[in-house]
């Protein structure tokens, strides 16, 4: 992906460092780490060095000690806010983790974005929604795959089963990331990875950064597994609605296949993810049971902030994406 324009001092300092400048200073605090546009962009770019990289940035930057220290500081701020805003789950019976995940999802009170998209969204709003999700869906499964070498036994087997489907069983055209690219193309959108990062607010980038925070630290392998389990459980019905929303707008299988595939695949995955993967890991390593639940809670919390921002914007008659003009103006920080 291309390096986007900075949004403020954090992303500007990181951009300068990635171009060979001085290491970026690590921030000590943030008013709203989960929603800060500048902080979340900077963290997203730090994480991207661990995935496909950034055009013009040398591969060695992935392990630059100054950049890593900066990244860890941003991650600590994000995790601290999550711990502050999420009610502790208390003592968790490792044998009940699978059922506990379904109960958490059942109690989730996030606004019904999928119903709005199915019944009311305009074509422009649907395209906005797809742009929001492109930061994750165009690399779908990659962050969660970091868990594979960090779990063992039945949990590893369950992870492999789920991820194999995410990657299309080895067929390029069936990879979920490729199916999403087809949806984007059908909607007339740019399928280049990272093409819309400059338009994504902090609440959107936080949903992607959360997975990377969990995936890049072995210490958080339980939370990563919990996040994946929650992700699979919350997928089938919303994706059914998204597919129906596209059909309402006059689109056919080329656009809806991504959503239709998730209705079928994730209906199977949800039981495997909750009981065999998350439950299996908790039974193997009981000390991780609380982290597994925290991963689910963190998913639901960041998703609630994400959908609330979108729906509030749409109900107010404005776009849910950023205006690129202010971001370009802040390039003066660089």
C-alpha positions as CSV (number, residue, x, y, z in Angstrom):
1,X,0.0,0.0,0.0
2,X,1.0,3.6,-0.4
3,X,1.9,5.8,2.6
4,X,-1.1,8.0,3.2
5,X,-1.0,11.7,4.3
6,X,-0.5,12.2,8.0
7,X,-3.4,13.2,10.2
8,X,-1.5,14.8,13.0
9,X,1.7,14.7,15.0
10,X,1.8,10.9,15.6
11,X,1.3,9.7,12.0
12,X,3.5,12.6,10.8
13,X,6.4,11.5,13.1
14,X,6.0,7.9,12.0
15,X,5.9,8.9,8.3
16,X,9.2,10.8,8.8
17,X,10.8,7.9,10.6
18,X,9.7,5.5,7.8
19,X,11.4,7.8,5.3
20,X,14.7,7.6,7.2
21,X,14.2,10.3,9.8
22,X,14.5,10.3,13.5
23,X,12.5,7.7,15.6
24,X,9.0,8.8,16.4
25,X,8.5,9.9,20.1
26,X,6.3,7.5,22.1
27,X,3.1,9.1,23.4
28,X,2.3,8.7,27.1
29,X,-1.4,9.4,27.0
30,X,-4.5,9.8,24.7
31,X,-7.9,11.2,25.3
32,X,-9.6,8.5,23.2
33,X,-7.1,6.0,21.9
34,X,-9.9,3.9,20.3
35,X,-11.3,6.8,18.3
36,X,-8.3,9.0,17.7
37,X,-7.9,9.3,13.9
38,X,-4.2,10.2,14.1
39,X,-3.2,7.5,16.6
40,X,-5.1,4.7,14.9
41,X,-3.6,5.6,11.5
42,X,-0.1,5.6,13.0
43,X,-0.8,2.2,14.6
44,X,-2.3,0.8,11.4
45,X,0.9,1.8,9.5
46,X,3.1,0.2,12.2
47,X,1.2,-3.0,11.9
48,X,1.2,-2.9,8.1
49,X,5.0,-3.3,8.2
50,X,4.3,-6.8,9.6
51,X,2.0,-7.7,6.8
52,X,2.5,-6.6,3.2
53,X,4.7,-3.6,3.9
54,X,4.4,0.0,2.6
55,X,5.6,1.1,-0.8
56,X,8.9,3.0,-0.6
57,X,9.6,1.8,3.0
58,X,12.5,-0.6,3.3
59,X,11.6,-4.1,4.7
60,X,14.1,-3.5,7.6
61,X,11.7,-1.0,9.1
62,X,9.6,-3.9,10.3
63,X,12.2,-4.5,13.1
64,X,13.4,-0.9,13.6
65,X,13.6,-0.5,17.4
66,X,12.4,3.0,17.4
67,X,9.3,2.1,15.3
68,X,8.6,-0.9,17.5
69,X,8.9,1.2,20.7
70,X,6.4,3.7,19.2
71,X,4.1,0.9,18.2
72,X,4.1,-0.7,21.6
73,X,3.3,2.6,23.2
74,X,0.2,3.1,21.0
75,X,-0.9,-0.5,21.6
76,X,-0.6,0.0,25.4
77,X,-2.8,3.1,25.2
78,X,-5.4,1.1,23.2
79,X,-5.4,-1.9,25.6
80,X,-5.5,0.4,28.6
81,X,-8.7,2.0,27.3
82,X,-10.3,-1.3,26.5
83,X,-9.5,-2.6,30.0
84,X,-11.1,0.6,31.5
85,X,-14.2,0.4,29.4
86,X,-14.9,-3.3,29.4
87,X,-16.4,-4.9,32.5
88,X,-14.1,-7.7,33.8
89,X,-15.7,-11.1,33.2
90,X,-14.7,-12.5,36.6
91,X,-13.8,-16.1,37.2
92,X,-14.2,-18.2,34.0
93,X,-14.7,-22.0,34.1
94,X,-12.5,-23.2,31.2
95,X,-15.1,-25.9,30.4
96,X,-17.8,-23.3,29.9
97,X,-16.0,-20.9,27.6
98,X,-17.8,-21.9,24.4
99,X,-21.2,-21.3,26.0
100,X,-20.0,-18.1,27.6
101,X,-19.0,-16.7,24.2
102,X,-22.5,-17.3,22.7
103,X,-24.0,-15.6,25.8
104,X,-21.8,-12.6,25.3
105,X,-22.8,-12.3,21.7
106,X,-26.5,-12.8,22.6
107,X,-26.3,-9.9,25.1
108,X,-24.6,-7.5,22.7
109,X,-26.5,-4.3,22.3
110,X,-24.7,-2.7,19.3
111,X,-26.9,-0.7,16.9
112,X,-28.3,-2.9,14.1
113,X,-26.1,-1.7,11.2
114,X,-26.9,-4.8,9.1
115,X,-30.6,-4.2,9.3
116,X,-30.2,-0.6,8.2
117,X,-28.0,-1.7,5.2
118,X,-30.5,-4.5,4.3
119,X,-33.5,-2.2,4.4
120,X,-32.6,1.4,3.9
121,X,-29.0,2.0,2.8
122,X,-28.5,3.9,-0.5
123,X,-26.0,2.6,-3.0
124,X,-23.6,5.3,-1.9
125,X,-24.0,4.3,1.7
126,X,-23.4,0.6,0.8
127,X,-20.2,1.6,-1.0
128,X,-19.1,3.5,2.1
129,X,-19.7,0.5,4.2
130,X,-17.6,-1.7,1.9
131,X,-14.8,1.0,1.9
132,X,-14.8,0.8,5.7
133,X,-14.5,-3.0,5.7
134,X,-11.8,-3.1,3.0
135,X,-9.0,-2.4,5.5
136,X,-9.6,-5.9,6.9
137,X,-11.5,-7.9,4.3
138,X,-8.8,-7.4,1.6
139,X,-6.4,-9.3,3.9
140,X,-9.1,-11.4,5.6
141,X,-7.8,-14.2,7.8
142,X,-4.2,-13.1,7.8
143,X,-4.2,-11.5,11.3
144,X,-5.9,-14.5,12.9
145,X,-3.5,-16.9,11.2
146,X,-0.8,-15.7,13.6
147,X,-2.4,-17.9,16.2
148,X,-1.6,-21.2,14.4
149,X,2.0,-21.6,15.7
150,X,0.9,-20.3,19.2
151,X,-1.8,-22.9,20.0
152,X,-1.6,-26.7,20.0
153,X,-3.6,-29.9,20.0
154,X,-7.3,-29.7,19.2
155,X,-7.3,-25.9,19.2
156,X,-4.7,-25.9,16.5
157,X,-6.7,-28.4,14.4
158,X,-9.8,-26.3,14.8
159,X,-7.9,-23.2,13.8
160,X,-6.5,-24.9,10.7
161,X,-10.0,-26.0,9.7
162,X,-11.5,-22.5,9.9
163,X,-8.6,-20.8,8.2
164,X,-8.4,-23.3,5.4
165,X,-11.9,-22.2,4.4
166,X,-11.0,-18.5,4.8
167,X,-8.3,-19.1,2.2
168,X,-10.6,-20.9,-0.2
169,X,-9.3,-24.3,0.5
170,X,-6.3,-23.4,-1.6
171,X,-8.3,-22.0,-4.5
172,X,-7.4,-18.4,-5.3
173,X,-10.8,-17.4,-6.6
174,X,-12.5,-18.8,-3.5
175,X,-10.3,-16.9,-1.0
176,X,-12.5,-14.7,1.0
177,X,-10.3,-11.7,0.4
178,X,-10.6,-12.3,-3.3
179,X,-14.4,-12.6,-3.1
180,X,-14.5,-9.3,-1.3
181,X,-12.4,-7.7,-4.1
182,X,-15.0,-9.0,-6.5
183,X,-17.7,-7.2,-4.5
184,X,-15.7,-4.0,-4.5
185,X,-15.2,-4.3,-8.3
186,X,-18.9,-4.8,-8.9
187,X,-19.6,-1.6,-6.9
188,X,-17.1,0.3,-9.0
189,X,-14.5,0.6,-6.2
190,X,-10.7,0.4,-6.3
191,X,-9.6,-3.1,-5.2
192,X,-6.0,-2.1,-4.5
193,X,-5.2,-2.9,-0.8
194,X,-5.0,0.3,1.2
195,X,-6.5,2.5,-1.5
196,X,-9.0,4.0,1.0
197,X,-7.1,4.0,4.2
198,X,-6.9,7.8,4.0
199,X,-10.7,7.9,4.3
200,X,-11.1,5.6,7.3
201,X,-11.8,7.1,10.7
202,X,-10.1,5.9,13.9
203,X,-13.1,3.9,14.9
204,X,-12.8,1.8,11.7
205,X,-9.0,1.4,11.9
206,X,-9.4,0.4,15.6
207,X,-11.4,-2.7,14.6
208,X,-8.5,-3.8,12.4
209,X,-5.7,-2.8,14.8
210,X,-7.3,-4.7,17.6
211,X,-6.8,-8.0,15.8
212,X,-3.2,-7.1,15.0
213,X,-2.5,-6.2,18.6
214,X,-3.7,-9.6,19.6
215,X,-2.0,-11.4,16.8
216,X,1.5,-9.9,17.0
217,X,1.9,-10.8,20.7
218,X,2.0,-14.4,21.9
219,X,0.9,-13.1,25.3
220,X,-2.5,-12.3,23.7
221,X,-3.0,-15.6,21.9
222,X,-6.1,-16.3,24.1
223,X,-7.7,-13.0,23.2
224,X,-6.9,-13.6,19.5
225,X,-8.7,-16.9,19.6
226,X,-11.6,-15.4,21.4
227,X,-11.8,-12.6,18.9
228,X,-11.9,-15.1,16.0
229,X,-14.7,-17.1,17.8
230,X,-16.7,-14.0,18.3
231,X,-16.1,-12.9,14.7
232,X,-17.4,-16.2,13.4
233,X,-20.5,-16.2,15.6
234,X,-21.5,-12.7,14.7
235,X,-21.1,-13.3,11.0
236,X,-23.9,-15.4,9.4
237,X,-27.0,-13.2,10.0
238,X,-25.4,-9.8,9.3
239,X,-23.9,-11.2,6.1
240,X,-27.2,-12.5,5.0
241,X,-28.6,-9.0,5.4
242,X,-25.7,-7.4,3.6
243,X,-26.3,-9.8,0.7
244,X,-30.0,-9.0,0.7
245,X,-29.2,-5.3,0.8
246,X,-27.2,-5.6,-2.4
247,X,-30.0,-7.6,-4.1
248,X,-32.4,-4.9,-3.1
249,X,-30.2,-2.4,-4.9
250,X,-30.2,-4.6,-8.0
251,X,-26.9,-6.5,-7.7
252,X,-26.4,-10.1,-8.5
253,X,-24.1,-13.0,-7.5
254,X,-20.9,-11.2,-8.6
255,X,-21.4,-8.7,-5.9
256,X,-23.2,-10.8,-3.3
257,X,-21.0,-14.0,-3.4
258,X,-18.8,-12.7,-0.6
259,X,-21.7,-12.3,1.8
260,X,-23.5,-15.4,0.7
261,X,-20.4,-17.5,1.2
262,X,-20.0,-16.2,4.8
263,X,-23.6,-17.1,5.6
264,X,-22.9,-20.7,4.8
265,X,-19.3,-21.0,5.9
266,X,-19.6,-19.2,9.2
267,X,-22.7,-21.1,10.2
268,X,-20.4,-24.1,10.4
269,X,-17.4,-22.2,11.8
270,X,-19.2,-20.7,14.7
271,X,-19.5,-24.0,16.6
272,X,-16.0,-25.0,15.8
273,X,-14.6,-21.6,16.8
274,X,-16.5,-21.4,20.1
275,X,-16.2,-25.0,21.4
276,X,-13.3,-26.6,19.6
277,X,-11.0,-23.6,19.2
278,X,-11.7,-21.2,22.0
279,X,-13.1,-23.8,24.4
280,X,-10.3,-26.2,23.4
281,X,-7.6,-23.7,24.1
282,X,-9.2,-22.8,27.5
283,X,-9.3,-26.5,28.5
284,X,-5.7,-26.9,27.4
285,X,-4.5,-23.7,29.1
286,X,-7.0,-22.7,31.8
287,X,-5.1,-19.6,32.6
288,X,-6.0,-18.2,29.2
289,X,-9.8,-18.5,29.7
290,X,-10.2,-14.9,30.9
291,X,-8.1,-13.7,27.9
292,X,-10.4,-15.6,25.5
293,X,-13.4,-13.9,26.9
294,X,-11.6,-10.5,26.8
295,X,-11.0,-11.1,23.1
296,X,-14.7,-11.5,22.5
297,X,-15.6,-8.5,24.6
298,X,-13.0,-6.3,22.9
299,X,-14.4,-7.3,19.5
300,X,-17.9,-6.4,20.5
301,X,-16.8,-3.2,22.1
302,X,-14.8,-1.9,19.1
303,X,-17.5,-3.0,16.6
304,X,-20.1,-1.2,18.6
305,X,-18.1,2.1,18.4
306,X,-17.6,1.4,14.6
307,X,-21.3,0.8,13.8
308,X,-22.5,3.7,16.0
309,X,-20.3,6.1,14.2
310,X,-21.6,5.0,10.8
311,X,-25.2,5.0,11.7
312,X,-25.0,8.4,13.6
313,X,-23.3,9.8,10.5
314,X,-26.0,8.5,8.1
315,X,-28.9,9.5,10.3
316,X,-27.4,13.0,10.4
317,X,-27.2,13.0,6.6
318,X,-23.4,13.1,6.3
319,X,-20.8,10.7,5.1
320,X,-19.2,8.3,7.6
321,X,-15.8,8.6,5.9
322,X,-13.2,11.2,6.5
323,X,-12.9,14.3,4.4
324,X,-9.5,13.9,2.7
325,X,-8.9,17.6,2.5
326,X,-8.2,18.2,6.3
327,X,-5.9,15.2,6.3
328,X,-4.0,16.7,3.4
329,X,-3.8,20.0,5.2
330,X,-2.2,18.3,8.2
331,X,0.7,17.2,6.0
332,X,2.4,20.4,7.3
333,X,3.2,18.3,10.4
334,X,5.6,16.3,8.1
